[in-house]
Amino acid sequence: MRNPSNPISIERSTTTDRYRVARFSTSVNAFSQLPPDTGREVAFAGRSNAGKSSALNLLTGQRSLARTSKTPGRTQLLNFFVVEPDRYLVDLPGYGYAQVPDAIRRHWQALMERYLRERAALCGLLLLTDVRHPPTGLDRQLLGYCTARGLPVHVLLTKADKLSRGKATAALRQLQGMLRVDFPGASAQLFSALTGDGAHQAHAQLDNWLGY
């Protein structure tokens, strides 16, 4: 089995090449530390065990741009990665699993809520959820924040390789039905950081939001 921290090679194209140059820019732990609120940003969010870092690494064609760990919950700051001037990918703290003190958990939640609510440069959110499990209450809460603001959300149903094609497709259709009713405008797709399935569709969404 391939190691998700060593993503497979995706066929090179203008789209994939532009994300291969992404580099770490800064980490912040308070709203006042955020970079200037200009340009365009796409944020990655999800539970700590949803495969968020592996997805970031695959989509940028890099082995360790985002930290991966066998221990969920290691992303504890808002990490900014610059693709080019005024275009960023933002890795948000994983939620719902990390074994951290309540005070830190509350701080993360407040920071993420304010970032999602007030950040003008934020033009889209990739929400990662495990295809084998329905969205959690925290996932739905995050979707609610974005819907209230009118922020576009695209859900990556990760670890699609863990199910048969039929079961994975059924899970996608069920999620799409829920989104149409409860969170109009949100979209979804199947995704696997292990096999690369869904990478081109996810790149297309990033291109759209970042204005390429």
C-alpha positions as CSV (number, residue, x, y, z in Angstrom):
1,M,0.0,0.0,0.0
2,R,1.3,3.5,-0.8
3,N,2.1,5.9,2.0
4,P,-0.4,8.9,1.7
5,S,2.5,11.2,2.9
6,N,4.3,10.3,-0.4
7,P,1.6,11.2,-2.9
8,I,1.5,9.6,-6.3
9,S,2.6,11.6,-9.3
10,I,-0.2,13.4,-11.1
11,E,0.0,13.9,-14.8
12,R,1.8,17.3,-15.3
13,S,-0.1,20.2,-16.7
14,T,-0.2,23.9,-16.4
15,T,-2.7,23.5,-13.5
16,T,-0.7,21.0,-11.5
17,D,2.6,22.9,-12.1
18,R,1.3,26.1,-10.6
19,Y,0.5,24.3,-7.3
20,R,3.9,22.5,-7.2
21,V,5.5,25.9,-6.5
22,A,3.4,26.4,-3.3
23,R,5.6,27.2,-0.3
24,F,5.0,27.7,3.4
25,S,4.4,31.4,4.2
26,T,3.4,31.8,7.8
27,S,1.5,30.3,10.7
28,V,-0.9,32.3,12.9
29,N,-2.6,31.7,16.2
30,A,-4.6,34.9,16.5
31,F,-6.8,37.0,14.2
32,S,-4.5,39.9,14.6
33,Q,-1.6,37.9,13.1
34,L,-3.3,37.2,9.8
35,P,-1.5,38.5,6.6
36,P,-3.0,41.5,4.9
37,D,-6.6,40.8,3.8
38,T,-5.9,41.1,0.1
39,G,-5.9,38.7,-2.9
40,R,-7.5,35.3,-2.8
41,E,-7.4,32.4,-0.4
42,V,-8.8,28.9,-0.4
43,A,-9.0,27.2,3.0
44,F,-8.9,23.4,3.8
45,A,-10.9,22.3,6.8
46,G,-12.1,19.0,8.3
47,R,-11.8,16.6,11.2
48,S,-8.3,15.8,12.3
49,N,-8.5,12.3,10.8
50,A,-10.1,13.2,7.5
51,G,-6.8,13.3,5.5
52,K,-6.5,17.0,5.2
53,S,-2.7,17.2,5.1
54,S,-2.4,14.3,2.7
55,A,-4.9,16.0,0.3
56,L,-2.9,19.3,0.4
57,N,0.3,17.4,-0.3
58,L,-1.2,15.5,-3.2
59,L,-2.8,18.6,-4.8
60,T,0.5,20.5,-4.6
61,G,2.6,17.5,-5.8
62,Q,4.8,17.7,-2.7
63,R,5.6,15.1,-0.1
64,S,5.7,17.3,3.0
65,L,4.2,20.7,2.3
66,A,1.6,20.0,5.0
67,R,2.6,17.9,8.0
68,T,1.1,14.4,8.1
69,S,1.1,12.3,11.2
70,K,-0.2,9.1,12.6
71,T,-1.5,11.2,15.5
72,P,-4.6,13.3,14.3
73,G,-4.8,16.9,15.5
74,R,-1.2,18.0,14.8
75,T,-2.3,21.0,12.8
76,Q,-2.8,23.5,15.6
77,L,-2.4,26.8,13.7
78,L,-3.7,28.5,10.6
79,N,-1.0,27.7,8.1
80,F,-0.6,29.8,5.0
81,F,1.0,28.5,1.8
82,V,1.7,31.0,-1.0
83,V,1.1,29.8,-4.6
84,E,2.0,33.1,-6.0
85,P,1.7,36.7,-4.7
86,D,-1.8,37.3,-3.4
87,R,-2.9,33.7,-3.9
88,Y,-2.8,31.4,-0.9
89,L,-3.9,27.9,0.4
90,V,-4.8,27.9,4.1
91,D,-4.6,24.8,6.2
92,L,-7.1,25.2,9.2
93,P,-6.7,23.3,12.5
94,G,-8.3,19.9,12.4
95,Y,-11.3,19.6,14.7
96,G,-13.3,17.0,16.6
97,Y,-10.5,14.5,17.5
98,A,-7.4,16.2,18.8
99,Q,-6.7,15.5,22.5
100,V,-6.2,19.1,23.6
101,P,-7.3,21.1,26.7
102,D,-10.7,22.7,26.4
103,A,-9.3,26.2,26.5
104,I,-7.2,25.5,23.4
105,R,-10.1,23.9,21.6
106,R,-12.3,26.9,22.3
107,H,-9.6,29.2,21.1
108,W,-9.3,27.3,17.8
109,Q,-13.1,27.4,17.4
110,A,-13.3,31.1,18.0
111,L,-10.4,31.8,15.6
112,M,-11.8,29.6,12.8
113,E,-15.3,31.1,13.2
114,R,-14.0,34.7,13.0
115,Y,-11.7,33.8,10.0
116,L,-14.6,32.2,8.1
117,R,-17.0,35.0,9.0
118,E,-14.7,38.1,8.4
119,R,-11.8,37.2,6.1
120,A,-12.5,39.1,2.8
121,A,-9.8,37.3,0.9
122,L,-11.3,33.9,1.6
123,C,-13.1,32.9,-1.6
124,G,-13.8,29.2,-1.1
125,L,-13.6,26.3,1.4
126,L,-12.6,22.7,0.7
127,L,-14.2,20.7,3.4
128,L,-12.8,17.2,3.8
129,T,-14.9,14.4,5.3
130,D,-14.3,10.6,5.3
131,V,-16.5,8.9,2.7
132,R,-17.1,6.0,5.2
133,H,-18.9,8.3,7.7
134,P,-21.8,10.8,7.4
135,P,-21.0,14.5,8.1
136,T,-20.6,15.1,11.8
137,G,-22.3,17.9,13.8
138,L,-19.1,19.9,13.6
139,D,-19.0,19.5,9.8
140,R,-22.6,20.7,9.5
141,Q,-21.8,23.6,11.9
142,L,-19.0,24.7,9.6
143,L,-21.2,24.4,6.5
144,G,-23.7,26.6,8.3
145,Y,-21.1,29.3,8.9
146,C,-20.2,29.3,5.2
147,T,-23.9,29.2,4.0
148,A,-24.7,32.2,6.3
149,R,-21.9,34.2,4.8
150,G,-22.5,33.0,1.2
151,L,-19.0,31.4,1.0
152,P,-18.7,28.6,-1.6
153,V,-17.9,25.2,-0.2
154,H,-16.8,22.1,-2.0
155,V,-16.7,18.8,-0.1
156,L,-14.0,16.3,-0.7
157,L,-15.2,12.8,0.3
158,T,-11.8,11.5,1.2
159,K,-10.5,7.9,1.4
160,A,-12.7,6.9,-1.5
161,D,-10.3,4.0,-2.2
162,K,-11.5,2.4,1.0
163,L,-14.9,1.6,-0.5
164,S,-16.1,-0.1,-3.7
165,R,-17.0,2.2,-6.5
166,G,-20.7,1.5,-6.0
167,K,-20.6,2.2,-2.3
168,A,-18.5,5.3,-2.7
169,T,-20.9,6.6,-5.4
170,A,-23.9,5.9,-3.2
171,A,-22.3,7.9,-0.3
172,L,-21.6,10.8,-2.7
173,R,-25.2,10.9,-3.9
174,Q,-26.5,10.8,-0.3
175,L,-24.3,13.7,0.6
176,Q,-25.3,15.7,-2.5
177,G,-28.9,15.2,-1.6
178,M,-28.3,16.5,1.9
179,L,-26.4,19.5,0.6
180,R,-29.1,20.5,-1.8
181,V,-31.7,20.6,1.0
182,D,-29.7,22.0,3.9
183,F,-26.8,23.9,2.4
184,P,-27.7,25.0,-1.1
185,G,-24.8,25.9,-3.3
186,A,-22.3,23.5,-1.7
187,S,-20.9,20.8,-4.0
188,A,-19.1,17.5,-3.4
189,Q,-16.9,14.9,-5.1
190,L,-15.1,11.7,-4.3
191,F,-11.4,12.0,-3.6
192,S,-8.4,9.7,-2.7
193,A,-5.0,11.0,-1.7
194,L,-3.8,7.4,-2.1
195,T,-4.7,6.8,-5.7
196,G,-5.1,10.4,-6.9
197,D,-8.7,9.9,-7.9
198,G,-10.6,13.2,-8.0
199,A,-7.4,15.4,-8.1
200,H,-8.2,17.0,-11.4
201,Q,-11.7,17.9,-10.3
202,A,-10.3,19.4,-7.1
203,H,-7.7,21.3,-9.0
204,A,-10.4,22.8,-11.3
205,Q,-12.2,24.0,-8.2
206,L,-9.1,25.6,-6.8
207,D,-8.4,27.3,-10.2
208,N,-11.9,28.7,-10.2
209,W,-11.7,30.2,-6.8
210,L,-8.2,31.5,-7.1
211,G,-9.0,33.2,-10.4
212,Y,-6.8,31.2,-12.9
